[in-house]
Amino acid sequence: MNVYHPVLEKYERQARQYDRRWNRSFGRALLDACIEAVPWTRVWRVLDVGCGTGALEQAVVGRLVPAARPPVQLIGVDASLAMLSEAQGKLNGNGRGLLTWSNALAERLPFRTASVDAVVCNNSFHYYRHPTQVLEEFHRVLRPDGSLVLADWCCDYPANKLGQWALRVADRTGIHRYGLQRCYGMEECAELLTAAGFQIEMGRCFEVNWGWGVMVYRARA
């Protein structure tokens, strides 16, 4: 995990304050769009890669045991033990045993091939050093016709471009260790998904505030 040391170091410091600091207007808007894009009526085992403090799990825990079909199982995966610890503490006792957690990199998921119905990647794709490898790994663990929902920053918006530039300058000068890899635009993200073997079902972007925008894709394996 050495390549992600700046990111992990940051989240070791921020884990306890993360929800108060980030899961407000921007984080909530992105999470809501992500949850809306998941085809809940046709999935049962869902992998949440880059789950952080378990915001998605907390938001959908009430939907985990629908009466009309088998219960949904949510598996939160994150490279940061500190963030996973926050998620476990926050959701301890909820989910009726249907929430599990895994400490792993997105590039090397510890799950069998074709073992999950959906993969969710919310607000973490801009960190990944090897995006093609990550998407191929998502494709590997998905069952045939399984769904990937990817929600992230969108570099088609001016504030995102400026923010990406500022964070990279800060990283290079040592002012702040953020660990940002890259923010993608809609077209480039679509090309990455297609190259990894996904068929895009839906893609949209929208502005959250002050020229800052996000994008959401749903694609099938």
N, C-alpha and C positions, 0 to 999 in steps of 0.2 A: 504493500500500500504506500510505498515511499513516494510515488509520483503524486499522490493526493495529500501529502503531508500538510501543505498550507491550508487546505480545505478542512481536514480533520482537526488540525490545531485550532482553527477558527471556531469550529463547532464545539470543541471541548470547552472553550471560553463562553460561548453564547447559548449553549443548550438550555439553561434554566430561564433565560430571558427571551428566547427565540420567539415564542408565541406572542408575547406582548409587543415585541419589536417589529415582527414581520407579518404575522397573520391578521392584519387589519384590512384596510381597503384593497390594497394590491393583492396580497396573498389570498384573501377571501374571494375576490373576483376570479382569480385563476383557478382556485380550488372548485368553486361552484361550476365553472365552465367545464372543468375536467369531469366532475361527477355527473353532470348532465350528459356528457358524451359517452359514458360507459353504458353498454347495452345490458343493464341489470337483469332483464327478463330472460336472457339466454346465457348467463354465466353463473358458475357455481364456485370455482376456485380462482381467486383473483390475487395476483402478485403486484404489490405496490412497491416499485423500485425507487429508492431515494425517499423513503417514507418520512424521514425526519422525526418530528415529535408526534407522529400519528394523527395529523389533522384530518386526513381522509378517513381513517378508521373511526375517529371520533364522530365525524359528520354522518357516516352511514351506518353506525352501529345499530340504529333503530330499524334498519332494513335487513339485518342479518338473518332474521328468522321469519320470512314471509310464510304464511300458512299454506299458500297455494302450490309450493314446490319445495324441493330440498333446500336446506339453509346454505347461504353463501359463506365461504371460508375466505378470510382475508389474511394474507401473509405480508407483513411489512419487512422490507429489506433496506438496510442502510449500512454504509461503511463506517459510520460514527457510532461507537458504543455509547457515548454520552447522549446522543439524540435518541437512540433506542431505549436507553434507560428512562428518559423523560416520557417517551411514548408508553412504555410498560407501566410506569407509575401512574400516569394520567388515566389509563384505561384498565387498570387492575380491577378484576371482578366484573367487567363488562364484556359483552360479546358471547357469553355462555360457552366459553371454551373454543370459540370459532376464530379467535385471533391468535396468530403466532408471529414470531419475530425471528429474523435472521441477520447476522452480521456478515456482510459479503459485499464484494465489488460488483457493479453492474456488468463488467466484462467477464466475470466468472461466477455465474449464478449456480448455487449448489442444489439444483433441481433437475430432475430427469427430463429428457427430451419429450415434448408433447404432453406435459404433465399439468398444465394450467389452462384455464379457459380465457383468461384475459390478463394482460400486463398493463399497468398504469405507471406512467412516468410523468410526474407533476413537479415542475419547477426545479428540475435538477439536470436537464440535458445539457445546459450550457457549461456544466462542470467537466463533462466527460472528455478525457484525452483522446479516446479512440471511439468516436461516434459510430463508425461503421461496424466495428466489433461489437459494440453495445447493442445495436439494432439487430445484428445477426444472432446475438445471444437471446434477445427477446423472441426472435422468430423461432429459435431452437426449442425454447421451453413451451411455446404455445402449441396447443393441439391444432390439427388442421382446421382451418376456418375460425380459429380463435382471434380475438380482438386485441389490438394495441391502441391505447389512448395516450397520446403524447401532448402535454400542455407545457408551454415554456414562453420565455421572452421572445419577442419578435423584432428582429433587427430592421424591419421595413419602416419602423417608426423613428423619427429623429432623436427623441430622448434616449431610446435604447442604444443607438449608435454612439451618441455622446457619452452615455454611461459606460459602455463597453470600453471606449477609448480611455476614459478617466481611470477606470479600474485597472487597466493594463499598465498605464503610466505609474499608478500607485504601487502596483506589484513590482515593477522594474526598479523603482526608486527605493523600495523598502518602507515606504510610508505606511502601507497597509498590505497584509497578505490575504488576498481574497481567494485566489486560486481559480479565477474565471478562465475557462478555455476559449469558448466562442459562443456568441449569440447569432442565431441563424434567422434568415428571412423565410417567408412562406415557400418560395420556389425552391430554394436550396434544401429545405427540410423535406419537401416532397420528393426531390431527387434522391436524397439519402434513403428515404423509406422505400421507394421503388427499387433502388439498387439492392436493398437488403431482402427483397422478395415479398414486400407487402403490397396489397391492393388497397388504395386509398378509397375510403367510403365517404369521408367528410373532412373538410378543412375550412377553418375560418379564423379570422383575426379581428381584434377589436381594441380600441383605446381604453385604458383604465383611467388615467388622469395625466395632465400636464405633458401630453405627447408621448406617454409611455404606453406601449402596446404589448399584447400577448397573442399567442396563436394556439389553436387546439386542432389536433388531427385525430381522426379515428381510422384505423386501417386493419385489414384482415390478413392473416397469415395464409 
